């Protein structure tokens, strides 16, 4: 029975993917920072909670040792790097501390967890790493520049790891969701609250974003669409290098790549109500 670790498994896409993989008969270790949320998740399915804060080096090492113990030294068959969050706001105004915290989770945390579990896969000559990126890793939008940058980094790391680990029999796959009904939009809009203050130089520009986000997320996919792609990425004999979810976003990516930069920038500003 394959052993699969899903990070950030207590909410949203990670939660849905962990439960889906467990229902399919896989042995799933559900990683998360909150013991209470992990316990609640374990009651919903045949999951093994694993305390894991990807941004904490001590927690990552403790999780690695715990996985070694639970698997009698065999380690993981599949690692799903799902943990991450968005930090909305104008790049001029975001604090350095907040930016560093974002990259500590979305980029450095992802790489730390991957490096912790790769040696066993490499030694065994088999294994798989599935990184959950975002379409926003290829489509930069106003007020999401920090998040965009972190997901651009995830895409680049995934491409490099895919090439570096191929000789060792370890496959590396990127799943790129678009708009998903996972609470992301609500958290992003809440994070923009400080910039709506009349004293903010960005207040007028931010004012149009609420309606724009509502339009974008009116047709958002359910988390199940992404968890299906994660399952394929984790279990298919020959997975694709990248899975864009839902597939309609492939058309968006193709259209933007063929559009002059100035025209694309203007269209994005209009979409976001700027």
C-alpha positions as CSV (number, residue, x, y, z in Angstrom):
1,X,0.0,0.0,0.0
2,X,1.6,3.3,-1.1
3,X,2.4,5.8,1.7
4,X,1.3,9.3,0.8
5,X,2.0,12.5,2.9
6,X,-0.2,15.5,2.1
7,X,0.9,18.8,3.7
8,X,-1.6,21.4,4.6
9,X,-4.3,18.7,4.8
10,X,-6.6,20.3,7.4
11,X,-8.5,22.6,5.0
12,X,-9.4,23.4,1.4
13,X,-7.7,21.5,-1.4
14,X,-5.4,19.6,0.9
15,X,-8.2,18.3,3.0
16,X,-10.2,17.1,0.0
17,X,-7.2,15.5,-1.6
18,X,-6.2,13.6,1.6
19,X,-9.7,12.3,2.1
20,X,-10.0,11.3,-1.6
21,X,-6.7,9.4,-1.5
22,X,-7.6,7.6,1.7
23,X,-11.0,6.6,0.3
24,X,-9.1,5.1,-2.7
25,X,-7.3,2.8,-0.3
26,X,-3.9,4.6,0.0
27,X,-2.2,5.0,3.4
28,X,-2.4,8.7,3.9
29,X,-0.5,10.8,6.4
30,X,-2.3,14.1,6.8
31,X,0.1,16.9,7.7
32,X,-1.0,20.0,9.5
33,X,0.0,22.5,12.3
34,X,-3.0,22.2,14.5
35,X,-3.6,19.0,16.6
36,X,-7.3,19.8,17.0
37,X,-7.9,20.2,13.2
38,X,-5.9,17.0,12.5
39,X,-8.0,15.1,15.1
40,X,-11.2,16.3,13.4
41,X,-9.9,15.3,10.0
42,X,-8.9,11.8,11.2
43,X,-12.5,11.3,12.3
44,X,-13.7,11.8,8.8
45,X,-11.7,9.2,7.1
46,X,-8.9,6.6,7.4
47,X,-6.2,9.1,7.8
48,X,-3.1,9.2,10.0
49,X,-2.6,12.7,11.5
50,X,1.0,14.0,11.4
51,X,1.9,17.2,13.2
52,X,3.9,19.3,10.6
53,X,4.7,23.0,10.3
54,X,6.5,23.2,6.9
55,X,8.0,26.6,7.9
56,X,9.6,25.2,11.1
57,X,12.8,23.2,10.6
58,X,12.4,21.4,13.9
59,X,8.9,20.3,13.0
60,X,10.0,19.1,9.6
61,X,12.8,17.0,11.1
62,X,10.4,15.6,13.8
63,X,7.9,14.7,11.0
64,X,10.6,12.9,9.0
65,X,11.7,10.9,12.0
66,X,8.0,10.0,12.8
67,X,7.4,8.9,9.2
68,X,10.6,6.7,9.4
69,X,9.2,5.2,12.6
70,X,5.8,4.5,11.2
71,X,7.1,3.0,7.9
72,X,9.9,1.0,9.5
73,X,12.5,3.1,7.7
74,X,11.0,2.8,4.2
75,X,9.8,6.4,4.0
76,X,7.3,7.9,1.7
77,X,6.1,6.7,-1.7
78,X,4.5,10.0,-2.5
79,X,4.9,13.5,-1.1
80,X,2.1,16.0,-1.9
81,X,3.3,19.6,-1.1
82,X,0.1,21.4,-0.7
83,X,0.7,23.7,2.3
84,X,0.6,27.4,1.3
85,X,-1.4,30.6,1.5
86,X,-1.9,34.0,-0.2
87,X,-0.7,37.4,0.9
88,X,-2.7,40.0,-0.9
89,X,-1.8,43.7,-1.1
90,X,0.2,46.3,-3.0
91,X,3.9,45.2,-3.0
92,X,4.9,48.7,-1.9
93,X,2.9,48.3,1.3
94,X,3.5,44.7,2.4
95,X,5.9,44.4,5.3
96,X,9.2,42.6,4.9
97,X,8.2,40.3,7.8
98,X,5.0,39.2,6.0
99,X,6.8,38.7,2.7
100,X,9.4,36.5,4.4
101,X,6.7,34.5,6.2
102,X,4.9,33.9,2.9
103,X,8.1,32.6,1.2
104,X,9.0,30.6,4.3
105,X,5.8,28.6,3.9
106,X,5.2,28.6,0.1
107,X,8.7,28.2,-1.1
108,X,11.3,27.4,1.5
109,X,9.0,25.2,3.5
110,X,8.0,23.2,0.4
111,X,11.7,22.7,-0.5
112,X,12.6,21.8,3.1
113,X,9.9,19.1,3.3
114,X,10.9,17.8,-0.1
115,X,14.6,17.6,0.9
116,X,13.7,15.8,4.1
117,X,11.9,12.9,2.3
118,X,13.9,12.7,-1.0
119,X,16.9,10.6,0.2
120,X,14.8,7.5,0.8
121,X,13.1,7.8,-2.5
122,X,16.4,8.3,-4.3
123,X,18.0,5.4,-2.5
124,X,15.0,3.2,-3.4
125,X,15.0,4.3,-7.0
126,X,11.3,5.2,-6.9
127,X,9.0,7.8,-5.5
128,X,7.0,10.8,-6.5
129,X,6.7,14.5,-5.5
130,X,3.5,16.4,-6.3
131,X,3.8,20.2,-5.9
132,X,0.5,22.2,-5.7
133,X,1.3,25.5,-7.5
134,X,-1.2,27.8,-9.1
135,X,-2.2,29.2,-12.4
136,X,-1.2,32.4,-10.6
137,X,2.3,31.1,-11.0
138,X,2.0,32.0,-14.6
139,X,-0.5,34.8,-14.6
140,X,0.5,37.8,-12.5
141,X,-2.3,40.0,-11.2
142,X,-2.3,43.3,-9.3
143,X,-2.5,43.0,-5.6
144,X,-1.3,39.4,-5.8
145,X,2.3,40.0,-6.7
146,X,3.8,38.4,-3.6
147,X,1.6,35.3,-4.0
148,X,2.4,35.2,-7.8
149,X,6.1,35.4,-7.1
150,X,5.9,32.5,-4.6
151,X,4.1,30.3,-7.1
152,X,6.4,31.3,-9.9
153,X,9.2,30.0,-7.6
154,X,7.3,26.7,-7.0
155,X,6.9,26.2,-10.7
156,X,10.7,26.8,-11.3
157,X,11.7,24.5,-8.4
158,X,9.4,21.8,-9.7
159,X,10.9,21.9,-13.2
160,X,14.4,21.7,-11.8
161,X,13.6,18.9,-9.5
162,X,11.8,17.0,-12.3
163,X,15.0,17.0,-14.3
164,X,17.5,16.4,-11.4
165,X,15.6,13.5,-10.0
166,X,14.7,11.7,-13.3
167,X,17.9,9.6,-13.3
168,X,16.9,8.3,-9.8
169,X,13.5,7.1,-10.8
170,X,11.7,9.9,-8.8
171,X,9.0,11.7,-10.7
172,X,8.1,15.3,-9.9
173,X,4.7,16.8,-11.0
174,X,3.1,20.3,-10.7
175,X,-0.6,20.7,-10.2
176,X,-1.8,24.3,-11.2
177,X,-5.3,25.1,-9.9
178,X,-7.1,28.2,-11.1
179,X,-10.0,29.7,-9.1
180,X,-11.2,27.1,-6.6
181,X,-14.0,27.4,-4.0
182,X,-11.7,26.8,-1.0
183,X,-12.0,30.0,1.0
184,X,-9.1,31.5,-0.8
185,X,-11.1,34.4,-2.1
186,X,-12.6,35.3,1.2
187,X,-9.2,35.3,2.9
188,X,-7.7,37.4,0.1
189,X,-10.4,40.0,0.3
190,X,-10.1,40.1,4.1
191,X,-6.4,40.7,3.7
192,X,-7.1,43.8,1.6
193,X,-9.0,45.5,4.4
194,X,-6.1,47.8,5.4
195,X,-5.8,49.2,1.9
196,X,-9.5,50.2,1.6
197,X,-9.0,52.8,4.3
198,X,-9.5,56.3,2.8
199,X,-6.0,57.2,3.9
200,X,-4.4,54.5,1.8
201,X,-3.1,55.7,-1.6
202,X,-4.5,52.4,-3.0
203,X,-8.0,52.8,-1.6
204,X,-9.6,53.9,-4.9
205,X,-7.9,51.1,-6.9
206,X,-8.8,48.4,-4.3
207,X,-12.4,49.6,-4.2
208,X,-13.3,47.7,-7.4
209,X,-11.8,44.4,-6.4
210,X,-14.7,43.0,-4.4
211,X,-17.0,42.8,-7.5
212,X,-14.2,41.6,-9.6
213,X,-13.4,38.7,-7.2
214,X,-17.1,37.8,-7.0
215,X,-17.2,37.6,-10.8
216,X,-14.1,35.4,-11.0
217,X,-15.2,33.0,-8.3
218,X,-18.8,32.8,-9.5
219,X,-17.6,30.0,-11.8
220,X,-14.8,28.7,-9.6
221,X,-14.2,24.9,-9.6
222,X,-14.9,22.8,-6.5
223,X,-11.9,21.4,-4.6
224,X,-12.8,18.0,-5.9
225,X,-11.6,19.0,-9.4
226,X,-8.2,19.7,-8.0
227,X,-8.1,16.6,-5.7
228,X,-8.8,14.5,-8.8
229,X,-5.8,16.0,-10.5
230,X,-3.7,15.5,-7.4
231,X,-4.7,11.8,-7.3
232,X,-3.8,11.4,-11.0
233,X,-0.5,13.2,-10.4
234,X,0.2,10.9,-7.4
235,X,-0.8,7.6,-8.8
236,X,-0.8,7.5,-12.6
237,X,1.9,5.2,-14.0
238,X,3.1,8.0,-16.3
239,X,1.9,11.4,-15.0
240,X,2.1,14.5,-17.0
241,X,4.7,17.1,-16.0
242,X,1.9,19.6,-15.2
243,X,-1.9,19.5,-14.6
244,X,-3.8,22.7,-15.1
245,X,-7.2,22.6,-13.3
246,X,-9.8,23.1,-14.5
247,X,-8.7,22.5,-18.1
248,X,-10.4,25.7,-19.3
249,X,-7.5,27.7,-17.8
250,X,-5.2,26.2,-20.5
251,X,-7.1,28.5,-23.0
252,X,-6.5,31.5,-20.7
253,X,-2.8,30.7,-20.5
254,X,-2.5,30.2,-24.3
255,X,-4.4,33.5,-24.9
256,X,-2.2,35.5,-22.6
257,X,1.0,34.1,-24.0
258,X,-0.1,35.2,-27.5
259,X,-1.3,38.7,-26.3
260,X,1.1,41.7,-26.3
261,X,2.2,42.6,-22.8
262,X,0.6,46.0,-22.7
263,X,-2.8,44.7,-23.9
264,X,-2.7,41.8,-21.4
265,X,-1.8,44.2,-18.5
266,X,-4.7,46.5,-19.4
267,X,-7.1,43.5,-19.6
268,X,-6.0,42.2,-16.2
269,X,-6.5,45.7,-14.6
270,X,-10.0,45.8,-16.1
271,X,-10.8,42.3,-14.8
272,X,-9.6,43.3,-11.3
273,X,-11.7,46.5,-11.4
274,X,-8.8,48.8,-11.6
